[in-house]
Amino acid sequence: RLEKLGIDSSKLPKDLTEEERAKFARLDFDKATITWQRVLDTCDRHLRNVTIGMGPNETIQPRETVKGETPREQHCRNTGFDITVASEIMAVLALAKDLPDLREKL
């Protein structure tokens, strides 16, 4: 993964620069592609659709910007909870022996 990010893979974690650490720690995925939401073992229909990340400390530094010069952006998104007792996937998860078996069953 380090080489893919353009970071020398022979470096020890303590030798990484602040910029390299930020590159390595950032999860590079589209939040809109999350298909399996958080799950609860309770039936609370009000939690099926929620907005998260609206607190004053829920901000992120935009990519390719300079810390301190560019204002941080609010990191909120709409999500929700799936109810586990209504989820057939949880039954499959309980019966799976390992990850390959889970993938085959799904």
Secondary structure, 3 states (H helix, E strand, C coil): CCCCCCCCCCCCHHHCCHHHHHHHHCCCCCHHHCCCCEEECCCCHHHCCEEECCCCCCEECCCCCCECCECCEECCEEECEEEHHHCHHHHHHHHCCCHHHHHHHC
